[in-house]
Amino acid sequence: MLVGVAGEETGIEPLLRKVLADRPDHALAGTLLGAHLIRAGWRIRSAARAQHVSREQFAQFHDHLRRAEQVLIDVTARHPDDVAAWTQRITNARGLELGQAEARRRYDRVARLTPHHVAAQAALLQQFCPKWSGTWEKAFAFARECAQAAPEGGLSPVVIAEAHLERWLDFDSGGQRAAYLRDPQVVGEIWQAGQRSVLHPAFTNRAGWVWVRSVFALMFSMTGQWAAAASQFTALGPLGSDYPWDYVGGASGFEKFRAEAYEKGFRR
């Protein structure tokens, strides 16, 4: 949670650098500074595809990531078991275009320390998508690897739903997107992932639960699994996360899908 907050907060770099100057071995301050620099760099780059990002944006983006890498290398050298720092280094490897093998190496460090670390899994999934020089075969193979290894009621099966969301986003036309969401194999795999995660009796609301339930609520809705979607909106109550709702209009998209899920899901 602290890493996420530090990543979004502006103007805190001087404070974090002062803490590190006073205590170079302060793992948390170093990880927060690394996350802050990564997110600041990504805001400069924007979420646009590479062809729509200017040379100046890329230069500033990579400058931020290189500075983050220096900080995070020091953190993981001093504290090789720091999962949060290694997770940030997965994202940084993607932005610095260090390659899939290096990103996987960093993920494997996390997995050895904390199996089923869903934030690290989500970060590596992005690396395996075609928009970052991966393939859909590799992205789905990794997502299925995470889901199959996860304990029942775990968070990790959400990576399956995320992979299908990314695939849906990658289609060029509305017709292709609609056909994809009607594919029985897609619908079934999202349902099975939900059964192993948020729909399982062993699932509990723990760190990351709003994001995980939000992804499933969206993907159940888009694939017409309205009863399952309604159950997730009920569990969420008034809560939601920026991702994935920003893909469908933010709060207005959340409210639209929730209303439809309650109408169609409870009616059944």
C-alpha positions as CSV (number, residue, x, y, z in Angstrom):
1,M,0.0,0.0,0.0
2,L,2.8,2.4,0.9
3,V,4.5,1.8,-2.5
4,G,1.3,2.6,-4.3
5,V,0.7,5.8,-2.3
6,A,4.3,7.0,-2.8
7,G,4.0,6.2,-6.5
8,E,1.0,8.5,-6.9
9,E,2.1,11.3,-4.5
10,T,3.8,14.3,-6.0
11,G,6.6,16.4,-4.5
12,I,8.0,13.8,-2.0
13,E,11.3,13.0,-3.8
14,P,13.3,15.5,-1.6
15,L,11.9,14.0,1.6
16,L,12.7,10.5,0.6
17,R,16.2,11.4,-0.6
18,K,16.8,13.1,2.7
19,V,15.8,10.0,4.6
20,L,18.1,7.9,2.5
21,A,21.0,10.3,2.9
22,D,20.6,10.1,6.7
23,R,20.0,6.3,6.6
24,P,21.3,4.7,3.4
25,D,20.1,1.2,4.6
26,H,16.5,2.4,5.0
27,A,14.8,-0.2,2.7
28,L,11.3,1.3,2.8
29,A,12.5,4.8,2.0
30,G,14.5,3.4,-0.9
31,T,11.6,1.3,-2.3
32,L,9.2,4.3,-2.0
33,L,11.6,6.6,-3.8
34,G,12.1,4.0,-6.6
35,A,8.3,3.6,-6.9
36,H,7.9,7.4,-6.9
37,L,10.4,7.9,-9.7
38,I,8.9,5.0,-11.8
39,R,5.4,6.5,-11.6
40,A,6.6,10.0,-12.2
41,G,8.4,8.8,-15.3
42,W,5.3,6.8,-16.5
43,R,3.2,9.9,-16.2
44,I,5.6,11.8,-18.5
45,R,5.6,8.9,-21.0
46,S,1.7,8.5,-20.7
47,A,-0.2,5.3,-21.5
48,A,0.0,5.9,-25.2
49,R,1.5,3.4,-27.6
50,A,5.2,4.0,-28.4
51,Q,4.5,5.5,-31.8
52,H,2.5,8.3,-30.1
53,V,5.2,9.2,-27.5
54,S,7.6,12.0,-28.4
55,R,11.4,11.7,-28.2
56,E,11.5,14.2,-25.4
57,Q,8.9,12.2,-23.4
58,F,11.0,9.0,-23.8
59,A,14.2,10.8,-22.7
60,Q,12.6,12.0,-19.5
61,F,10.9,8.7,-19.0
62,H,14.1,6.7,-19.2
63,D,15.9,9.3,-17.1
64,H,13.4,8.7,-14.3
65,L,13.6,4.9,-14.7
66,R,17.4,4.9,-14.7
67,R,17.4,6.9,-11.4
68,A,14.9,4.5,-10.0
69,E,17.0,1.5,-11.0
70,Q,20.0,2.9,-9.2
71,V,18.0,3.3,-6.0
72,L,16.3,-0.1,-6.2
73,I,19.6,-1.9,-7.1
74,D,21.0,-0.6,-3.8
75,V,17.9,-1.6,-1.9
76,T,18.0,-5.2,-3.2
77,A,21.7,-5.4,-2.7
78,R,21.4,-4.4,1.0
79,H,18.1,-6.3,1.5
80,P,17.9,-9.1,-1.0
81,D,14.7,-10.4,0.5
82,D,12.8,-7.2,0.0
83,V,9.8,-8.3,-2.1
84,A,8.4,-4.8,-2.6
85,A,11.7,-3.6,-4.1
86,W,12.0,-6.6,-6.4
87,T,8.4,-6.1,-7.6
88,Q,9.1,-2.5,-8.6
89,R,12.2,-3.7,-10.5
90,I,9.9,-5.9,-12.6
91,T,8.0,-2.9,-13.8
92,N,11.3,-1.0,-14.2
93,A,12.7,-3.7,-16.4
94,R,9.8,-3.3,-18.7
95,G,10.1,0.4,-19.0
96,L,13.9,0.2,-19.6
97,E,13.3,-2.5,-22.2
98,L,15.7,-4.9,-20.5
99,G,14.0,-7.9,-22.1
100,Q,11.7,-10.6,-21.0
101,A,14.4,-12.9,-19.6
102,E,15.5,-10.2,-17.2
103,A,12.0,-9.3,-16.2
104,R,11.3,-13.0,-15.5
105,R,14.5,-13.3,-13.5
106,R,13.3,-10.5,-11.2
107,Y,9.9,-12.1,-10.9
108,D,11.4,-15.4,-10.0
109,R,13.2,-13.7,-7.1
110,V,9.9,-12.5,-5.8
111,A,8.2,-15.9,-6.3
112,R,11.0,-17.6,-4.3
113,L,10.4,-15.2,-1.4
114,T,6.6,-14.9,-1.7
115,P,4.8,-17.4,-4.0
116,H,1.6,-16.1,-5.6
117,H,2.5,-12.4,-5.2
118,V,-0.2,-11.0,-7.4
119,A,1.2,-7.5,-7.9
120,A,4.4,-9.1,-9.2
121,Q,2.4,-11.4,-11.4
122,A,0.4,-8.6,-12.9
123,A,3.6,-6.7,-13.6
124,L,5.2,-9.6,-15.5
125,L,2.0,-10.2,-17.4
126,Q,2.3,-6.7,-18.9
127,Q,5.8,-7.6,-20.0
128,F,4.5,-10.7,-21.8
129,C,1.8,-8.8,-23.8
130,P,2.5,-7.9,-27.4
131,K,2.5,-4.2,-26.7
132,W,5.8,-4.8,-24.8
133,S,7.2,-7.2,-27.5
134,G,5.6,-10.3,-26.0
135,T,3.0,-12.6,-27.5
136,W,-0.5,-13.6,-26.5
137,E,0.7,-17.2,-26.2
138,K,3.3,-16.2,-23.7
139,A,0.9,-13.9,-21.8
140,F,-1.8,-16.5,-21.4
141,A,0.7,-19.3,-20.6
142,F,2.0,-17.2,-17.7
143,A,-1.5,-16.2,-16.5
144,R,-2.6,-19.9,-16.5
145,E,0.6,-20.9,-14.7
146,C,-0.2,-18.3,-11.9
147,A,-3.9,-19.4,-11.7
148,Q,-3.2,-23.1,-11.6
149,A,-0.5,-22.8,-8.9
150,A,-2.6,-20.5,-6.7
151,P,-4.3,-21.8,-3.6
152,E,-8.1,-21.9,-3.7
153,G,-9.6,-18.6,-2.7
154,G,-6.3,-16.8,-3.7
155,L,-5.9,-13.6,-5.6
156,S,-3.7,-14.9,-8.4
157,P,-6.4,-16.2,-10.7
158,V,-7.3,-12.6,-11.4
159,V,-4.2,-12.6,-13.8
160,I,-6.4,-14.8,-16.1
161,A,-9.1,-12.1,-16.1
162,E,-6.5,-9.4,-16.7
163,A,-5.0,-11.3,-19.7
164,H,-8.4,-11.5,-21.3
165,L,-9.0,-7.8,-20.6
166,E,-5.7,-6.9,-22.3
167,R,-6.6,-9.2,-25.3
168,W,-10.0,-7.5,-25.6
169,L,-8.4,-4.0,-25.5
170,D,-6.0,-5.0,-28.3
171,F,-8.7,-5.6,-30.9
172,D,-9.1,-2.8,-33.5
173,S,-12.9,-3.0,-34.0
174,G,-16.0,-3.1,-31.8
175,G,-17.2,-6.2,-33.7
176,Q,-14.0,-8.1,-32.9
177,R,-14.2,-7.1,-29.2
178,A,-17.9,-8.1,-29.0
179,A,-17.1,-11.5,-30.6
180,Y,-14.2,-12.1,-28.3
181,L,-16.4,-11.6,-25.2
182,R,-19.0,-14.1,-26.6
183,D,-16.4,-16.8,-27.2
184,P,-17.4,-19.7,-24.9
185,Q,-13.8,-20.5,-24.1
186,V,-13.2,-17.0,-23.0
187,V,-16.4,-16.9,-20.9
188,G,-15.6,-20.3,-19.4
189,E,-12.0,-19.4,-18.5
190,I,-13.0,-16.2,-16.7
191,W,-15.7,-18.1,-14.9
192,Q,-13.3,-20.8,-13.8
193,A,-10.8,-18.2,-12.6
194,G,-13.5,-16.6,-10.6
195,Q,-14.5,-19.9,-9.1
196,R,-10.9,-20.4,-7.9
197,S,-10.7,-16.9,-6.5
198,V,-13.4,-14.4,-5.6
199,L,-16.3,-16.9,-5.9
200,H,-14.6,-19.5,-3.7
201,P,-15.7,-19.7,-0.1
202,A,-12.1,-19.4,1.1
203,F,-11.6,-16.0,-0.5
204,T,-11.2,-13.2,2.0
205,N,-10.8,-9.4,1.6
206,R,-7.1,-8.8,2.1
207,A,-4.6,-6.4,0.6
208,G,-5.5,-5.9,-3.1
209,W,-9.0,-7.2,-2.8
210,V,-10.7,-4.1,-4.2
211,W,-8.6,-4.2,-7.4
212,V,-9.1,-8.0,-7.7
213,R,-12.9,-7.9,-7.2
214,S,-13.1,-4.9,-9.6
215,V,-11.4,-6.8,-12.4
216,F,-13.7,-9.7,-12.0
217,A,-16.7,-7.5,-11.7
218,L,-15.8,-5.9,-15.0
219,M,-15.0,-9.1,-16.8
220,F,-18.0,-10.9,-15.5
221,S,-20.1,-8.0,-16.7
222,M,-18.6,-7.8,-20.1
223,T,-19.0,-11.5,-20.7
224,G,-22.7,-11.4,-19.6
225,Q,-22.1,-13.4,-16.3
226,W,-24.4,-11.1,-14.5
227,A,-25.1,-13.0,-11.3
228,A,-21.4,-13.4,-10.7
229,A,-20.8,-9.7,-11.5
230,A,-23.6,-8.7,-9.1
231,S,-21.9,-10.7,-6.3
232,Q,-18.7,-8.7,-6.8
233,F,-20.4,-5.3,-6.9
234,T,-22.2,-6.3,-3.7
235,A,-18.9,-7.2,-2.1
236,L,-17.3,-4.0,-3.3
237,G,-20.1,-1.8,-1.9
238,P,-19.2,1.8,-2.8
239,L,-15.5,1.0,-3.5
240,G,-13.7,0.6,-6.7
241,S,-10.1,1.0,-8.1
242,D,-8.9,3.3,-10.8
243,Y,-7.8,0.2,-12.7
244,P,-9.7,-1.4,-14.5
245,W,-12.6,1.1,-14.4
246,D,-10.5,3.8,-16.2
247,Y,-10.7,1.6,-19.3
248,V,-14.5,1.9,-19.4
249,G,-15.1,5.5,-18.3
250,G,-14.0,5.5,-14.6
251,A,-16.7,6.0,-12.0
252,S,-19.5,6.4,-14.6
253,G,-18.5,3.0,-16.1
254,F,-18.5,1.4,-12.7
255,E,-22.0,2.7,-12.0
256,K,-23.3,1.7,-15.4
257,F,-22.0,-1.9,-15.1
258,R,-23.2,-2.1,-11.5
259,A,-26.7,-1.0,-12.3
260,E,-26.9,-3.5,-15.2
261,A,-25.5,-6.3,-13.0
262,Y,-28.0,-5.7,-10.3
263,E,-30.9,-5.5,-12.8
264,K,-29.9,-8.7,-14.7
265,G,-28.0,-10.6,-12.0
266,F,-30.5,-10.4,-9.2
267,R,-33.4,-10.9,-11.6
268,R,-32.1,-14.4,-12.3
